[in-house]
Amino acid sequence: MEKKPFVSKEKLEEIKKEIPTPFHIYDEKGIRENAKRLKQAFSWNKGFREYFAVKATPNPFIMEILQEEGCGFDCSSYTELMLSDRVGAKEHDIMFSSNATPDQDFELAYKLGAIINLDDFTHIDILKDLTGIPETISCRYNPGGEFKTSEKGNVMDTPKDAKYGFTHDQIIEGYRKLKEYGAKRFGMHAFLASNTLTNDYYPVLASIMFKTAVEIKEKTGVSLSFINLSGGVGIPYRPEQEPNDIMVIGEGVRKAYEEILVPAGLGDVAIYTELGRFMLAPYGALVATAIREKHIHKEYIGLDACAANLMRPAIYGAYHHVTVMGKENAPCDHKYDVTGGLCENCDKFAVDRMLPKIDMGDLIYIHDTGAHGFSMGYNYNGKLRSAEVLLKPDGSFKMIRRAETPQDYFATFDFTEKYNFNK
Ligand SMILES: *Cc1c(COP(=O)(O)O)cnc(C)c1O
């Protein structure tokens, strides 16, 4: 599918006058439409809810939009819990899925009344001693082995190597124990493959979880109230990739639900999702300016953004499509490495990419950065985090996070006289 920016060059130039590049920009219209489609795809399930994975895009203004679309929030840390609380999420609007969880995180999740999704069997007693077991509790399942969508299907991921979750026997014993400790409502969660580009991932995952739910009922008498399919539905980062069809995915889960859960008397289990990438990635972009070029053994274009603003290409060689604004129809007859300025050779947004001729000052639009983009940012080389901008459905824009300043970077020395840059 051809990849087109969701914003025009003229609009970006207008924004740039107020908010210098680099910045991440988000498309409110796209976010809302996609959230509505997801809800529609699971409308057959009366308890359905998406808990947006806050770590993907932890910005309260984005979270408010998703909240208006009916989403709750999936948090993985103390600060994400604080953020969800401040956005106004209440009790079961919050899911807390963490691992190697510190005591204070459990305590805050408990205090907020969030649904706690335990990562390990030993956490049952830890939580019991710390706060007591809440009435509603969830466990994360890791069946081990390799995850495939069909017998012949390529292996999509290897849960046996993943640090998360309870084993099969532990989870059965876990529900027994939680029941004994007074829990009343139970959920199960599993996340077995990441960034999947197939309509089969959720249905196959759902079948595994639904069968396990039936077994849990038979062996422990616990009837699960909700099953959380978690994240993992991917997006096509490359133009030649086919996007997932969320309607087909919802229908596939419905079929498994009717074949497995309904006959076992589990026909009122609520389905939850916990998507991050699918909710936001395509509706965000990193906008930068080409500021330097060099011609050595290869042709390089240097941007004012770097891996500190978008880490995925540097750490996993992830592909992000690049559009040179205003040159969408020009021939891609130049081969470039498009780089940031970190003292790390992996700081390249694109390698050997065929693009139109880039001139200094051109606006460079890096696609699909709406999830795990800004949020993975860091400050190496003393680089500062960028601003975030929201493009509204009426075409106006709003800064939803300012860029960091040197004072922010030095703020953690403010306890000293000599190195307090905020004085
Ligand atoms: C990261 C994460 C998600 C979101 O994953 P996506 O691939 O962005 O959909 C959901 N749940 C948990 C527990 C996660 O760690």
The ligand as an SDF file (V2000), in Angstrom:
LIG
                    3D

 15 15  0  0  0  0  0  0  0  0999 V2000
    4.0270   -3.5350   24.9930 C   0  0  0  0  0  0  0  0  0  0  0  0
    2.8170   -4.1830   25.5630 C   0  0  0  0  0  0  0  0  0  0  0  0
    1.5830   -4.0710   24.9210 C   0  0  0  0  0  0  0  0  0  0  0  0
    1.4100   -3.3670   23.6030 C   0  0  0  0  0  0  0  0  0  0  0  0
    2.0490   -4.0180   22.5880 O   0  0  0  0  0  0  0  0  0  0  0  0
    1.8730   -3.5560   21.0600 P   0  0  0  0  0  0  0  0  0  0  0  0
    2.7350   -4.4930   20.3090 O   0  0  0  0  0  0  0  0  0  0  0  0
    2.3030   -2.1500   21.0070 O   0  0  0  0  0  0  0  0  0  0  0  0
    0.4340   -3.7170   20.7180 O   0  0  0  0  0  0  0  0  0  0  0  0
    0.4960   -4.6430   25.5210 C   0  0  0  0  0  0  0  0  0  0  0  0
    0.6010   -5.3060   26.6940 N   0  0  0  0  0  0  0  0  0  0  0  0
    1.7710   -5.4550   27.3440 C   0  0  0  0  0  0  0  0  0  0  0  0
    1.8090   -6.1720   28.6370 C   0  0  0  0  0  0  0  0  0  0  0  0
    2.9110   -4.9060   26.7950 C   0  0  0  0  0  0  0  0  0  0  0  0
    4.0780   -5.0550   27.4200 O   0  0  0  0  0  0  0  0  0  0  0  0
  1  2  1  0
  2  3  1  0
  2 14  2  0
  3  4  1  0
  3 10  2  0
  4  5  1  0
  5  6  1  0
  6  7  2  0
  6  8  1  0
  6  9  1  0
 10 11  1  0
 11 12  2  0
 12 13  1  0
 12 14  1  0
 14 15  1  0
M  END
$$$$
